[in-house]
Amino acid sequence: MQPSFQSDGRVRCTVAIEHLGAAVPSRVLLRDAWLTLGRDEFRELVLRVTSCSGAEVPRNFPLRRDGIRLFTRFVKDGKSSVRLGSGPKHVQLLFSNCPPDQLRRFIQMLRIKFKATQEGIQPVSDRTRLLSGLPRTFDTVSPVQARDLQQGNVRQALADVAGTPTRGQTLRNEARKRARVESLDGNQVTEIEPTKKLAWLRHPKTTLTQEQSMVLNAVLSGKNIFFTGSAGTGKSYLLKRIVASLPPNSTYATASTGVAACQIGGTTLHAFAGIGSGKAPLHQCIELAQRSGVRLQWLNCQHLIIDEISMVDGELFDKLEAVARTIRKCEDPFGGIQLIICGDFLQLPPVSKGTEQAKFCFQAKSWRRCVHLNMELTKVQRQTDKDFIYLLNAVRQGRCTEEVIKQLTATKTHKLERDGILATQLCTHKDDVELMNAKRLKELSGESRSYKAVDSDPVLVKTLDAYCPVSSIIELKLGAQVMLTKNLDVSKGLVNGARGVVIGFVTEGKGLPKVRFLCGVTTAVGLERWVFKGPAGIHLTRQQLPLKLAWAISIHKSQKQLSLMLELENRRGILLLQGMSLDCVEISLARVFECGQAYVALSRARSLAGLRVLDFDPKVVKANSCVLQFYSCLRKEPFLIQASLNSYIKADKEN
């Protein structure tokens, strides 16, 4: 099923119609249907279900005041349901496989229109309907107008949906743990869904930039696209919006590593492909992908998202493309799957094999055949200082001018410590980080408190550690330097990478830590949940404090493993920094050994004033010449469409 991109009054999804009150309950399933909100000849709201194939007669379901309940617990998964009627006869409509963003807007419009209808239109009795000579009509509802929002009960309904309690209220309110069903007329409320989840229904506060909107529109039009940009241009945010705009059942979000996949709620590219490390010959990779569970994923996939593409080897990309065509029995690029690829080749190169030079994905034989549109995000949102943005852009491109050297050298004298919060040291090797954090924690006096994660599958702890940005066990003391690993409240500055210090522990319950953050907020940090897809597509969860020790963090682990999979996961340290902005950071670049590594480290700082470079050496600023040439061509020729594909098709068949 292709995604629908209609107005908020119409969405395309799977609809199940259940007649629960009949003597013999019945169920009709329409796998591909239009769900439309409209009005009948009496101007009452009606939900119409229409099969996209036209094989079924359209069904109308009036939305009357009595006995209407809306279930919104799984809207973020593209699922919802409405129960109509009361007593022994009632109908339930279950919606699934709907783009979550569209479903959210549809439900919000339904609520607004229903509330406005309550005050503006009197209900029509069944007798009046029978005696009326009016012809049957159905008109799709108009977009939400200002007069709709002026209704008092509409504003209250939106407040009920959009209201997000403070974290303190969350900790005190045990009812937050229950799910919630709301009757649209407001008369019946059964607590079974947390308000926090209902808050997800509101429109995102952050709007897309013009560049980001162009990328999203290109994706929704079905184009195979690669979008890139420097650090801080909102690639991760845009990727999440793209995921929410596509049908869940046919969309697979992947990334080159588990941590990056966790950030977009997906799985690793290797886990999706089912071909192991991808080092085996093509015929063996195809055999592995022919296994029933793996083959089903390849066949179901209509939209494949690949994040951190810069770390994917070009040869692996060619193998995946050939596997896709073979499994799906389709000679279109990537077997007809729409590709949405994201990453910055100037940040993280593929893992090299011994002395062999790494091959980037854009150097793959099938790249130009598969990717028809390249777009670059240029508006930096993480940093606002134009001078700092210019400095970072120069370092990204491997240019180290006298002005760049002067500015970075001058940061050595910056005083970053404030309110007991020390600067985080960013190191190139993970071993140094672990030793420093363990040593500094041990030096603190007082009792050590240990917090153990609650995992959905304790047997897969190692897998969870590879995917999740927090450890299975976190040890804290009074005075411990910590940082957030998840956005809690962006408006207050409680974002991924926010720095703080533990100033105490809550006496009751689990003894949650109280943290004073550099943004000025002091709060008890509660447990958070991470959900992602593990091996074979199973959903894994970890519930843990969104904190990690922050005297030091790594931008790279020290040892490289022989296995490609282990080597990719070995970069988890640097990927923890992706999408992270640090308030105050101290960097040692003496042991930088890869192109782009210095840039990744420097770009994590929000400002030049919050950065201290201890031992800057211009030699560590370097960029791959092949990548620079690729970006130069990309800016000149964003539409990379070949006039003739014969040579590429032939080359692909030889892979």
N, C-alpha and C positions, 0 to 999 in steps of 0.2 A: 504494500500500500504506500503510495507516494504521500508526502506531507501536504496538508492543506494550508493555504495561506490566505484565508478569507478574513472578513471582518470578524469582530468579536461575537457577533450573533450567530455564527455558523462554524462548526468544527467537524473535522473528519476523523473518525475513530471506529473502534469495535464496540458494538452495542449488544448487550444481552437483555432481553425483555422477559421478566419473570412474573407470571400471574400466581401469586402466592396464596390468595384466598379462595381459589376455586376448589371444587371437590377433588379434582385431580390436578395438582399444580403443573403448569406447563412452562416451557422455556424455549424462546426463539433466539438464536444467535446470528447476528449479522456482522461478519468479520470486517466488512468494509462498508461503512454507512456515513451519511451526513446527519449530524445532529443540529437542528435549527431551532432557534427561539423566535417565536412570532406571535401574532394575535389573530383571533378568529373573527367571525362576523359581529360578535358582541364586544370586541376589543379586549377580551380576556386573554391572558398569556397562555400559550400553548407550546409544548415541546413536540417537534415533529421529527420522526426517525424515517429516513429515506435510504434505501439500499442504493449504493453507487452503481450497481449493475442494472438497476431498474427492474430486477426480477420480482421484487416484493412491492406490494401496494403500500404507499406512505401511511404511517401510523401517527395519529395525533393524540397527545396526552395533555388535557387541560390542567393548568396549575391553579387550583382553587385554594381557598384560604384554609380549609380544614385538612388536617392530616398530611401535610407535606414536610418531609424531612430530607435534609441534604447532608450527605456523608462526604467529608473532605479530607480524611486522614491521609490518603495516599495520592493527593493531587500532584505532588512533586515527582511521583512515579508515572504520571499520566493516567491516573485512575480516579474515578469518583462514582457516586451513585445517588439516585433520587428515589425516594419511596413516596408513592402517591396513594391517597385514599386512606380510610380508616375502617376499623371493624373487620368483619370476615372477608371482605373483598378489597384487596389492594394490589397494586402493581409496583414492581421495582425495576428501575432501569439502571443497568450497570455499564459504565463507560470505561474503556481501557485502550491502551496503545494510542493515546492522544498526545501530541506535543505538549509537554507540561505548561509552558508559557501560555499557549493558546487556551488550554483548559482552565488555567487560572483566570484569564481574562473573561472567558465565557461564564464561569461561575460567578465572578464579580458582577458582570452585567446582569445575569439572572437575578441575583439578590437585589441589585439596585432597581431594576424594572419591576420586580415583584413588590417591593416596598412602596414604590411610587404608585403602582396600580391599586394597592390597598386603600389609599386615601382618595384616588381620583376616579375610580370606577366601582359601582355597586355590583355585587355578585348577581348572577342570573340564575334563577331557579330552573330545575329540570322541566317543570311544566311550561315555563315561558319558552324554553328552547324547543319543546315539542310543537307548541302552537305557533311558533314564529314561521313566517313564510320567507325569511331571508335566505338567500343562496349561501351555500358553504364557501367561505373564503379563508385564505391564510396569507398574511403579509409578514415578511421578516421584520423584526423590530429594528427601529432606527438606532443609531449610536446614542450613547448616554449624553443627555443634554444638561445644561446648567440647572434647568427647572427640576430635573430628576434629583439632583444632588441637594436642592434646597429643602426637600422634604425632611422634617425632623427625624422621623423614624429611619430614613435612609442613612442619615449621618450617624445615627446610633448603630445601625447595622454594620456600616463600614468600620466604626470604632471597635465593634465587637470582633470583626475579622482582623483588622490591622493592628489592634493594640498589642504591644509587646511588653509584658511586665519586666520590671527591673530584675537583675540577677538576685538581689536580696529577697524580693518577693517570690522569686522562683524557689529559693531555698526554703522559704517559710511555708509555701503553699503546697501541701501534699496532693491537692486535687490536680496539680499540673501533670501528675504522672498518669492520669486517666485520659482516655480518648474522649472525643466530644462529638455529639450529633446535634445540630441545631435545626429546629423547625423554622421554616421561612416566615411563618406568621408570628414568631416570637413567643408563642404561648407554651410550647413544650420544649424543654431543654434537658437532654440526658447527657450527663458528663461521661463521655468516653473518648474524647480527643483533646490533647493539650492545646492551650491557647497559642503556645509558641509555634505549633505546626500550622494553625490557622493563619498566623501572621504571614506565612509564606505566600498566601493568596494575594497579598497586595502587590502592586506594581513595584518593580525595583526602584530604589531611590536614585541609584546611579544610572544616568542615561548614557547611551552609546554616543561616541564621537561620530563625526561624519565619516571618517575612515572606517571605523568599526561597523557602522551601519551598511557601508558599501560591501564589506566582507560578508556580513550576515545575509544581505539581499542576494549576493552571488551564490551563497550556499543554498538558500531557499529556492533559487531558480534552477538548482540541480547541477551546477558547474563543479568540476573537479578543481580544487583550489589549494594553493599553498600560500599562507600568509605568514609574514615575519615581522620583525621590528626589534628595536633595541630593548634593553631591560627597562621596565617601568612603563611600557606603552599599552599595557592592559591586555596582553595576549591571553593570559589565564582567565581573566574575567570574560572576555569575548568568547573563549572556548566553552565556558560553562553556559553562556547564553545560547550558543549554537546547539549544544547538547539538549537544552530545554526547549528548543524550537523544532526538534525532529521527533518522529514517532519512536518511542522507546523500544518496541519489539524488533525493529529492523535497524536500529542504530547501535553500533558498537564503539564505545570510547576506549581508546588504548593509548599507551605511552611506552617509551623505551625502557622505563624503570617502574618499579612498584610505587615509589613515593610520588612520582609525577602522575601515575595512574590514579592514585588515591585522591589527589587534588581535584580530579574531574569525575570522580565516582566511577572509574572504569577498571580495566585490567591491563596487564602488560601485553604488548604486541606479541611476544612469544607465546603467552598463554592462549591468546585468541587464535593464533595461527596453528598451534598444535604441532609444530615441526621441530620441537626441541631447540637447540642452540642455533639451528639453521646452517650448521657447517657441513652437514651431510650432502651428498650429490642430490641433484634435483629430483631424480626418480625416487629416491628414498624419502625425501621431504613430501612428495606427493602421496606416497604410501602411508606415511604418518597422518597426513591430513585426510585420508580416506576413512579413518576410524569414525564410527557412527556419530559420536557426540561432536567431534571436531567438524566433520563434514556438514552436519546440520547447522553449525554456526556460520560456516562459509555460505551455505545456501540461503540462510535467513537474512544475512547481512545485505542491506541496501545502501547504508551510509557508514563508512569506516573513517573514524577520527584517529589520527596519529599525532600525539603531542611529543615534544622534544625530538623531532625528526633528525636533528643534527647528530644525535648519538647513534642513529641507525646506520649500519654499514650499507654501502651502495649495492654490494653483491647480495646481501640479504633482501634488499628491496626488490631486485630483479627476480629472486627466487619466489618471493611472496606473490609478485605479479603473475608469474608463470603458474604457480599453484592455484591462484584464483581462477585463471582462465580454464585450467584443466578440470578442477572440481566442479565449477559452475557450467562447464561445457559451453562456454561463450568466448568468442575471440575478441570481444570489445576490450579496451584497456581495463586491466584489473578485473576482468570477468564481468564488466558492467556495473561494478560497485562504485558509488560516488565516493571520491576521496576528499577528505578535509584534513589538510596537513598543516601543522604549526611548528614553529621553532625558529631559532636564530643560529645560523651556521657560524657566526662570529663568537659564539659563547662556548659551546661544548662540542668538540670534534668526536668522531666515532672512535671506538677503542682500536688501537693498532695491534697487529699480530706480530710480536717480536720486533724485528727491524723493518718489517714491511710497512710502507706508508699507508695511512688510512684512506679509504675511498668514501667520499661523501655521497649522500643520496642523490644529489643533483648531477653526479657523475655516472649514475646508473644508466644502462642502455635504455631502460623503459621509462625514465623520468619524464622526458619531453613528450612521450606518447601518452602518459597518464595524467600529467598536470598541464592543464590548458590555461590557467590563469594564476598569475603571481601578484600578490598585493603586499605592500609594505606599510606598516603602521609607523608614523613618524612623530605623532604627538606624545611627548613624554608626560606622564601624569604622576609618577612617583616623586620626582624632584621638580621644584618650581624655580630654583635659582638658574637663570639662563647661563651664567658663567660656568656653573657646575655641570650643566647639561652639555655645554660645548666641550668641557674637559673630558667627560665620559665618552662622548662621541669620538673624540680624537683617539682616546685609548682603545676604544672598540675597533677602530680601523688600524691600530698598530702605529699611530703617529704620536711621537713624544716630542713635542716642541719645547722650546726653552720656557715658554709660559707655563706649560703643563708641568714640567720639572719643578719650576719655581713654586707653583701652587701646592703640589703634592709634598714637596720637601718641607714647606712651611707648616704643614699640618702636624709635624712632629711635636710642636710646642703647644698644641691645643689641649685645654683643660676640659675634659668631658664629664668628670665625676660630679654628681649632684644628688642631693637627698639620699645619700647612702647607696646610690646606684652607680656601679662602676662600668667603665667601657668594656664591651665584649671584644675579646681578642679573636680575630679571624685568622686561623692557621691553615696552612696548605696540607697538613698531614693529620689524620684522625688520631693517631697514637699520641701525639703531643696534646691534643684536646682532652682525651680521656684521662691522661696523667694529671693535667692541670686541674680539671674539674674535681677529680677525686681528691687531690691534694688540698685544694682550697676548701672543699666541704669538710674534710677531716680536721682542718685547722680551726673551724668554728667550734665554739663551746656549746654545750646544750645537748639535748636529746635528739637523736636522729629519728625521723618519722618516715616510714616506708609505705608506699601506696602501690598495690598490685592491681594490674589491669584485669578487667572482666572480659574475657575473650569468648567469642561464639564457639570456637573450637580450640580448646587448649592443646590439642595435638599439633596444630599448625602454628605454634608460637613463632617459629623461625620465619614462616611465610608472612605472618602478621608484622613481625619486626621489619621485614624488608619493605612492606607496603606502607606502614604507618609511621608518621613523623614523631611519635612518642614511644618510649620504651615500655616493656611489659612491667617493669618495676622502676619506680621513681623514688629516690631518697632525698629528703629535704631537712633543713635545719633552720632555726631562727637566724636570719642574716644571709641566707643563701641567695645568690644572684640567679635570677631566672628570666626566661623569656616565653612569651606566648607562642604556641604553634598553630593557632587557629583564630580566625576572626570571631570575636565575641560580641562587640558593639563598636562598629566602625565609627559612629558619630561621636563616641567618647574617646576614641583613640585606642581602644582595646582590639588591636589588629594583630595578625600574624607577624611576629618579630618584635612586638612591643616589649620593652625592657622593664624589669621591676626587681624588687627585693622582698623577701619573705619577712614580715614584721610580726607574725604571730600565727596562732592556729585557733580555729573555732573549737570551743570546749565541748559542744554536744555533737552527736552523730559520729561521722567518720573523721572528725578533726581536720576539716579542710583548711588549707593554708590561706592566710590573709596576705595579700600582696599589695605593696605600694608601687604604682607604675610611674614611669617618667612623665606620662601624659597628665599626671595630677590626680588620677583615680586610685582610690584604695578600696579593695573589694575582696571578698572571699571567693576563691576560684573553685568552681564545682566541676563535677565530672562531665566530660563531653563524649560524644560517640562518633566514631569514624566507620563508615560503611563503604565497602568496595568489593569488586568481584575478584575472587581468587581463582585457583586452578579449576578447570572444567566449568567455569562460569558460576560457581557457587558464591553466594554472598557471605562475606566475612565481616564481622564487626569487632571493634575494640572500644571499650569504655574505660577512659583513663583521664587523669588531669591533663589539660592542654598546656603543659609546662615542660621545660627542659632546663638543666643547669646551663648558665650562660656566662661563666667567667671566660669560656672560650667555646667556639664552635668551628667546625672544619669546612673547608671548601673542597677538600679532596681526601680520600683515604690513601694510606701510604702504600699498601701492597697490592699489586696487580695479580689476579688469578689467571690460570690458564684457560678456564672455561669462559666463553664469551658472555654467558648469562651471569656468571659471578663477577666478571669484569664490569658489566653494565651496572649491576647492583652495587659494585664497589664504589660507584660514583654517588651513592646515596647522600654522602655528606654535602656535596656541592648542590645536589638537587633539593636538599632541604632549604636552600637559600632561594630557590625559584619562587617568585611571588612574595618574597619576604622583604620588608623594609625595616632596617635597624635604626633605632634612635641614636645610639652612640656606639661607635665601633672602632677598635684598634686593630690594625692590620700589619702583619709581617709578611712581606713578599719575597724574602730572601730565597725561599726554596720553590718558587714558582717554576714549573717545568713545561707547561703546555700553552699553546696559543689560546687566547681568550680568558685564561684563568685569572689574570690580574684584573681584567675588565669586570668579570662576574663578581669578584670580591669588592671592588670599588663601587660598583653600581648598587650594592645593597644599602649604602648609606643614603639617608634622606637628604642630607645637605653636606656641604663641605665643612661647615662648622661642627658637625657631629662626627667628623672623621679624623683619625690620627694614624698616619703611616709611619712606622718606626724606622724602616731601613729601605727607603725607596731607591731602586736602581732602574734607570731607563731601559736596561736590557730586558727586563721582564715584560715590557709592553710590546707585544707582538701579535700579529694576525696572519692567518694563512693566506698566501697570495692567490691561491685558486678560489678561495671564498670571496676575496675582494673583487676578483674578476667576475665571478658569478653575480654578485650584487650590482656591479657596474652595468652588466648586461640586463639584469632584471629591471633596473630603473629606466633603461632605454626601451625595453621590449617586454611590457608586462603581460601581453597576450602571446604566449608561446604555443602557437598552433602550427603544426606542420602542414605544408601543402600536400605532401605525399607521405604516407605512413608505411609504404611498402618495405623500406629498408629496416624500419624499426620492428615491424611485424616479423620479418625474416630473422633479425637478430634475436628477438625474444624467443622464437621457436627453437633456436639453437642453444638457449640457456639450459 
